[in-house]
Amino acid sequence: MFAVAGWLLWIGVRRAFVNSALYRGKVAGPILAVLSLGAAVFFGYATMYASRQLPAAAGAPSVGEKAPEFTLADTNGNMVAMSTLLSEPMPGTAGQKPRGLVLVFYRGYW
């Protein structure tokens, strides 16, 4: 099926360039569509298959495992410990203590 699609694409592009006066300006759309489809296929391959081939991190906590205690700076520069966040009531919740904490790890360069 891909061979037939490629063959039809080749015929269409060749026809457009041979009869350029007739097809002038009408070939850019299909070429961009094919390039977009190729980018989508590459993205799907990279996210669905290639990312599963990465090795597992040996020291990473598993799902459901309790995170180790840590202290980090907040947006104001104050040091905040994880245990403090879990023990103090949240503002505006009428004294209810939080039941959990969501940790988000960003990988990249800023």
C-alpha positions in Angstrom: 0.0 0.0 0.0 2.9 2.4 0.8 4.6 1.5 -2.5 1.4 2.3 -4.4 1.0 5.6 -2.5 4.6 6.5 -3.2 4.2 5.6 -6.9 1.1 7.8 -7.2 2.9 10.6 -5.4 5.8 10.4 -7.8 3.5 10.4 -10.8 1.7 13.5 -9.5 4.8 15.5 -8.7 6.4 14.6 -12.0 3.3 15.6 -13.9 3.2 18.9 -12.0 6.8 19.7 -12.9 6.5 18.6 -16.5 3.4 20.7 -17.1 4.4 23.6 -14.9 2.3 26.1 -16.8 -0.9 24.1 -16.1 -0.1 23.2 -12.4 1.8 26.3 -11.4 1.4 26.9 -7.6 -0.6 23.7 -7.1 2.2 21.4 -6.1 3.3 23.1 -2.8 0.2 21.9 -0.9 0.7 18.2 -1.5 4.4 18.4 -0.9 3.8 20.1 2.5 1.1 17.5 3.3 3.6 14.7 2.6 6.3 16.4 4.7 3.7 17.0 7.6 2.7 13.3 7.4 6.4 12.3 7.6 6.9 14.5 10.6 3.8 13.0 12.3 5.0 9.5 11.6 8.4 10.3 13.0 6.9 11.9 16.1 4.7 8.8 16.6 7.7 6.5 16.3 9.7 8.6 18.7 7.0 8.8 21.4 5.5 5.3 21.0 8.4 3.0 20.2 11.8 4.7 20.7 10.9 6.1 24.2 10.1 2.6 25.4 13.6 1.4 24.4 15.3 3.8 26.9 16.8 2.0 29.9 15.0 2.2 33.2 16.5 4.3 36.0 17.9 2.1 38.7 17.6 4.5 41.5 14.2 6.1 40.6 11.3 5.5 43.0 8.6 3.2 41.7 4.9 4.1 41.4 3.3 4.3 44.9 6.6 4.3 46.7 7.1 7.0 49.3 9.4 9.8 48.1 12.5 10.5 50.2 12.5 13.6 52.4 13.8 16.7 50.7 14.0 20.5 51.1 13.8 22.9 48.2 13.4 26.7 47.7 10.0 28.0 46.9 9.2 30.9 44.5 10.2 33.4 47.2 13.5 31.8 48.0 12.3 30.3 51.4 13.4 26.7 52.1 10.4 24.3 52.4 10.6 20.7 53.4 8.3 18.0 52.0 7.2 17.0 55.5 6.2 20.6 56.3 4.0 20.7 53.2 2.3 17.4 54.3 1.8 18.4 57.9 0.5 22.0 57.8 -3.0 22.8 56.7 -3.4 24.4 53.3 -4.6 28.0 53.3 -8.3 28.3 52.6 -9.2 24.7 53.5 -10.5 25.3 57.0 -7.8 23.3 58.8 -7.8 20.3 56.5 -4.4 18.8 56.1 -3.4 17.7 52.6 -3.6 14.1 51.7 -0.8 14.0 49.2 1.8 15.8 47.2 2.4 15.9 43.5 6.0 16.0 42.4 6.8 17.2 38.9 10.2 16.7 37.5 11.2 18.8 34.5 14.0 17.5 32.3 15.6 20.0 30.0 17.6 23.1 29.8 16.3 26.5 30.8 
